Amino acid sequence: MSPSGRRVAVVTGGSGGIGSEVCRRLGSDGFAVVVGFAGRREEADTTAKAVNEAGGEGIAIQVDVAEESQVVSLFDQAEADLGGVDVVVHLAGIMPLATLADLDLRSFDQIIRINLRGTFVVNQQAAKRLRAGGAIINFTSSVVKLAFPGFSAYAASKGGVEALTMILARELRGRDITVNAIGPGPTATPLMLNAESDDRKEELTHMSPLERLGHPTDISEVVAFLAGPARWVNGQVLYVNGGII
């Protein structure tokens, strides 16, 4: 618990479309939330303010999730300022797209560094520091199963996240800490809406039997479930995509 008696969540990628909504949702559930961000300080500060307005307690901390010393400092500051960590939601990631034949290997290395090494580094600190009753929630992607062309490197990195998640859940036997991953499908974030053509957005909308895109709130609801009452869900990958797969 934080000094105010709140449970404490660290959310990496907390300044993004889904990340910001996750932070706000956890704040409304009474969490103290560390909004981890890579470079968008203004958005992170706005999110931390929104957490406070929702009834929680928010602070923003900059971090490169693939850099061990920075992740250690993130957890150190969370413990110093808030008393400890109960939940880690690891959302930070990048998604450069190209066919396998055309992707520059420097882009591939960066994808693996941020998406896979970053998950390993954050989970390593979480495994060492989370209190009993805690939860680690990683983020994969439905594209691991959908196999969209152009997503080979991104999907490969997220496949690694899924394997890491299931193994860590078993390695934490006896600790009363759950470890799961969420795999969103096409979700109406500003990044996605600005990047896709109208025809592509229409195509993605109709892939789901529910015939709509996901919303960040659809994802944050599942995070809140795994961070709170879902103590018997462990070592699972939950594809949150409206039934596409």
N, C-alpha and C positions, 0 to 999 in steps of 0.2 A: 504494500500500500504506500501511496505517497504521503507526505506529512499531513495532507488534508483528508487522508483516509481513502483515497481513490485507488483503484487498480491502475497500473501504468502500462501503456502501449507504446512501442517504438514502431513507426511506420516509415519505411524507406520509400523513396519515390512519392513522398507525400504532397508535393506541389502539383502533380499531374491531375488529369481529369478524373480518373478512378481514384487515385491516391488521395486527392483533396476530399472527395466525397466519403471515402473510408474514414479519414480523420474526423470529419464532421459527425459522421454516424457514431463513432466510438465516443466522441465528446458528448453527444446527446445521451449515450448510455452511461455517462458518468465517469469515463476514463480521463486520466491525465495522459496527454498524447504528445510524444516527441515527433515533430514533423521533420523527417529527414529529407534533405534536398541536395541536389548536385550543384545547380547553378542559378535556379530561378528564385532568388531571395525574396523578391517582392511577392510572388505568388505564395511562397511558403509562409511569409509573415501574415498574409491575408488569410491563409488557411488556419494558422495558429489562432488568429483573432476569431475566426468562425467557430473554432472548437470552444473557445471561451464563451462566445455568445450562445452556443448550444447547451451550455451547462457544464462543460468539462474544464480542463486546464491545459492550455496548449503552449508549447515552446518549439521554436524552429532551430535546427542544428544542421549545418552544412557537412556533407560527408561524401567521400568517394568510396562506394561500397566494396570496391575491389582492393582497396588499400588497407591492410590490416591495422596499421597504427591509427588511422582515422576512425575505423569502426570501433576499435578499443576505446578511443577517446569519446565516441558517441555514447557507448554504454557507461563509461566512467561518469560522464556528465549527467546522464539519466539517473544513475544511482545517487550522485551527489545532490542533484537538484530535487529529485522526486522520490528518493528512497529505495529504488530498485526497479526491476522490470518484470512484468507478468506476461505480456503478450508481445510478440514480434510479428509484424506484417511486412513481408519483404516484397515490395512492388517494383523497385527500381530495375530498369532495363532499357535496352535500346533495340531498334528494329530496322536497320538498313536492309533494303530489299534489292535482290538481283537474282538472276538464274545462277545455278551452281557454276556453270561454265564461265559466267561473266563477273562474278563477285570478286572484287579485289581482296587478296589475302590479308591485307592490313585491316580491311573492314571485318573479315572473318575473325581475326585475332581480337579485335575490339569487342565484337559481339560475345565471344567466349569469355573475355576478361570481365565485362560488366555483368552479363546474364548468368554465367555459370560460376566463374570464380567469385563474383560478388555474392551469389547465393551461398557458396561454401563458406566464405569469410564471415558473413552475417550469421549464418546458422551455427558456425563454430562458436562465436561469442554467445549466441543465444543459448546453446547447449550448456555452456559453462556457467551462465549467470541467471537464467530464468528461475523464478521461485516455483515451488510446488503449486499445482493447480493452474499452471501456465499453458500457453499455446503458441506454437510456431506455425505461421500461415504463409506459405510460399506462393508465388504466382507462376504458373505455366501458361499454356495457351491451347485453345481448341485446335489450332492449326497443326499441332503435333499429330492429331488424328485426321484432320481434314486434308492435309498434304497439298495445300495450295502451291502452285508453281511460283517461284520467286522467294519462297520462305525457307529454303533448305538450311541455311546457317542458323537462322532464328529458331526454327523448329528443332534443330539438333541441340541447340543450347537449352531449350526448354525440356526436351526429352531427358537431358542430364539432370535438370531440376527435379523432374518427377522421380527418377531413380534415387537421387540424394534424399528426397523427402521420405520415401518409403523406408529406406535403410535407417535414417536417423530416428524415425519413430520407434524402430526396434532397438536401436542402441540406447535409447533413453528409458528402457525398461526399469520400473520401480521408482521413477522420478515424479510420476503424476503430471507429466507434460505431454500434450498431444502435438502431433506434427502432421499437417495436411497441406495440400496444394489446391488452389483454385485455378481453373482454366477457362477464362472468359472466351466467348465467341465474339463476333462483330459487335462492337459497343460504340454508341454515339457519343464519343468524346470529341472535343474540338480538333484534336490532332487527326482523328479518323475522318471527320466530316470535311475538313479542309483538304485532305490528301486525296480523297476518292472522287471520281466523276459521278455525276448524277445517275448515269446508267449503272455503274458499279454499285452505288448505294442501293439502288432499286433491286438489283440482283441479290445483294446480301440480305436485304429486308425480307425477301421471299424464301430464303433458304430455311428459315425456321418455320415449323408448323404454326407458331403463334403470329407469323407474318409481321414482325417488327424487328428493329434493331434492339439490342440490349441497351440499358441505361446504366450509368454509374451507380444509381441507387439499387439496381438489381444485384450488382456485385457486392455493394457494401452490406446488404442484408445478409448475405452468406458469410461475409467476414464477421459480422456481429454475432451470428449463430456459432461459428467456430471459436470465436474469442470468449463467448459466454457460456451458454447452456450445453453446448455439444460435447460433453465429456466422454461420450462413448463412440465418437467418430474419431478415428485415429489411423494414420498410415494410409490415407485415401487421397485420390485425385478427384475433385468434384468439377465436372465440366458444366459451367454455368453459361448456357448458350441458347436457351429456349427450345431445345430438342433437335438441334442441327445434327448432332451425333449422339 
